[in-house]
């Protein structure tokens, strides 16, 4: 389905995740974050870049992987992306929801 995000027509799935990562940019990122009630900081972007790199390498994402990444500790990860940090962070990052998320 098509959704207007940042004044652009973006293809999303039924849960609102981008279908085509090429449509992601910082403007789209900011809008999705706003819909998720997340105000982005440089630390958010650091995590988002980490997630995108893992996705590009086709490496599975998990809370355990985040914990071992050295990018952020789990407590801070939950604070940055409250209410399901991996699910919300991947949505904002423009990548598919990990299989480990319900």
C-alpha positions as CSV (number, residue, x, y, z in Angstrom):
1,X,0.0,0.0,0.0
2,X,1.0,3.6,-0.5
3,X,1.4,6.1,2.4
4,X,2.4,9.7,2.2
5,X,5.4,10.2,4.4
6,X,7.4,13.5,4.3
7,X,5.3,14.6,1.3
8,X,6.4,11.5,-0.7
9,X,4.4,8.5,-1.8
10,X,6.1,5.6,0.0
11,X,5.2,1.9,-0.4
12,X,4.7,0.3,3.0
13,X,3.4,-3.1,4.2
14,X,0.3,-3.6,6.4
15,X,2.4,-2.9,9.5
16,X,3.8,0.4,8.1
17,X,7.3,-0.9,7.3
18,X,8.9,0.4,4.1
19,X,8.8,-2.1,1.3
20,X,11.7,-0.6,-0.6
21,X,14.7,0.7,1.5
22,X,15.7,3.0,-1.4
23,X,12.8,5.2,-0.4
24,X,14.3,5.8,3.0
25,X,16.0,9.1,3.8
26,X,16.4,11.3,6.9
27,X,13.2,13.2,6.2
28,X,11.2,9.9,5.9
29,X,13.0,8.7,9.0
30,X,12.0,11.8,11.0
31,X,8.4,11.4,10.0
32,X,8.2,7.7,10.9
33,X,9.9,8.4,14.3
34,X,7.3,11.1,15.0
35,X,4.5,8.6,14.3
36,X,6.3,6.3,16.8
37,X,6.6,9.2,19.4
38,X,10.4,9.1,19.2
39,X,12.4,12.3,19.0
40,X,15.6,11.4,17.3
41,X,19.1,12.3,18.6
42,X,22.5,11.5,17.3
43,X,22.5,8.3,19.4
44,X,19.3,7.2,17.7
45,X,21.0,7.7,14.3
46,X,24.0,5.7,15.5
47,X,21.7,2.8,16.3
48,X,19.8,3.2,13.0
49,X,23.0,3.2,11.0
50,X,24.1,0.0,12.8
51,X,20.8,-1.7,12.1
52,X,20.9,-0.7,8.4
53,X,24.5,-2.0,8.1
54,X,23.4,-5.4,9.6
55,X,20.5,-5.5,7.2
56,X,22.7,-4.8,4.2
57,X,24.9,-7.6,5.2
58,X,21.8,-9.8,5.6
59,X,22.7,-10.5,9.2
60,X,19.7,-11.3,11.5
61,X,18.8,-8.7,14.1
62,X,18.0,-9.5,17.7
63,X,18.1,-7.9,21.1
64,X,21.0,-10.2,22.0
65,X,22.9,-9.0,18.9
66,X,22.2,-5.3,19.9
67,X,23.5,-6.1,23.4
68,X,26.8,-7.6,22.0
69,X,27.2,-4.8,19.4
70,X,29.0,-2.3,21.5
71,X,26.9,0.4,20.0
72,X,24.5,0.7,22.9
73,X,23.6,-1.1,26.1
74,X,20.2,-2.7,26.4
75,X,18.8,-0.3,29.0
76,X,19.6,2.7,26.8
77,X,18.2,0.9,23.7
78,X,14.9,0.4,25.5
79,X,14.9,4.0,26.6
80,X,15.6,5.3,23.1
81,X,12.9,3.2,21.5
82,X,10.2,2.5,24.2
83,X,7.5,0.0,23.6
84,X,9.4,-2.6,21.6
85,X,12.8,-1.2,20.8
86,X,13.8,-3.6,18.0
87,X,10.5,-3.4,16.3
88,X,10.3,0.4,16.5
89,X,14.0,1.0,15.6
90,X,13.9,-1.1,12.5
91,X,10.7,0.6,11.3
92,X,12.3,4.0,11.8
93,X,15.5,2.7,10.0
94,X,13.4,1.7,7.0
95,X,14.2,-2.0,7.2
96,X,11.9,-5.0,7.6
97,X,10.7,-6.1,11.0
98,X,13.0,-8.8,12.3
99,X,11.6,-12.3,12.5
100,X,12.3,-12.3,16.2
101,X,9.7,-9.6,16.7
102,X,6.0,-10.5,17.2
